[in-house]
Amino acid sequence: LTYTVTNFIPTSGKDVISVNPNTGEIHLTAALDFEETVTLYDLNVKAKDKGTPPLPGHCKVVVEVLDVND
């Protein structure tokens, strides 16, 4: 399978969230601060197999940033 992100809402999510194209693991690429960032990110992840023809699947991932100090 290969994984790609097809849509980030807001688009600034591209700067802080990445998806490994081989495993589909989602990682933060920068620190998130509740007071300085968006509190909710939506991204659509597409998975495609390597068959003939390749078959795609997709899911919606929601990342909510919580304030751990409250």
C-alpha positions as CSV (number, residue, x, y, z in Angstrom):
1,L,0.0,0.0,0.0
2,T,1.0,3.6,-0.5
3,Y,-0.5,6.5,1.5
4,T,-1.0,10.1,0.6
5,V,-2.8,13.1,2.1
6,T,-5.3,14.4,-0.4
7,N,-6.6,17.4,1.6
8,F,-5.6,19.5,4.7
9,I,-8.0,21.8,6.5
10,P,-6.6,24.3,7.3
11,T,-3.9,24.1,4.8
12,S,-1.3,25.1,7.5
13,G,-1.6,21.5,8.6
14,K,0.9,20.6,5.9
15,D,3.6,22.3,8.0
16,V,3.0,20.3,11.2
17,I,1.6,16.9,10.2
18,S,3.1,14.3,7.9
19,V,2.0,10.8,6.8
20,N,4.6,8.1,6.0
21,P,3.9,7.0,2.5
22,N,4.9,3.4,3.2
23,T,3.3,2.7,6.6
24,G,0.6,5.3,6.9
25,E,1.9,6.4,10.3
26,I,0.9,10.0,11.2
27,H,3.6,12.2,12.8
28,L,4.0,15.8,14.0
29,T,6.8,17.6,12.3
30,A,6.6,20.6,14.6
31,A,5.5,21.3,18.2
32,L,1.9,22.5,18.6
33,D,1.0,25.1,21.2
34,F,-2.7,25.4,22.1
35,E,-2.6,29.2,22.5
36,E,-0.7,29.8,19.2
37,T,-2.2,27.3,16.8
38,V,-5.4,26.0,15.2
39,T,-7.1,23.6,17.6
40,L,-8.5,21.2,15.0
41,Y,-7.0,19.7,11.8
42,D,-8.9,17.6,9.2
43,L,-7.0,15.6,6.7
44,N,-8.0,13.0,4.2
45,V,-5.7,10.0,3.8
46,K,-5.8,7.9,0.6
47,A,-4.4,4.4,0.5
48,K,-3.8,2.6,-2.8
49,D,-2.7,-1.0,-3.3
50,K,-0.3,-2.1,-6.0
51,G,-2.6,-4.4,-7.8
52,T,-3.8,-4.3,-11.4
53,P,-5.8,-2.1,-11.5
54,P,-4.8,-0.4,-8.2
55,L,-7.7,-0.1,-5.8
56,P,-7.9,3.0,-3.6
57,G,-9.4,3.5,-0.1
58,H,-9.7,6.7,1.9
59,C,-10.4,7.9,5.4
60,K,-10.8,11.2,7.3
61,V,-8.5,11.9,10.2
62,V,-9.3,14.6,12.8
63,V,-6.5,15.9,15.0
64,E,-7.6,17.9,18.0
65,V,-5.1,20.0,19.9
66,L,-5.8,20.0,23.7
67,D,-4.4,22.4,26.3
68,V,-2.7,20.1,28.8
69,N,-2.3,23.1,31.2
70,D,-6.0,23.5,31.9
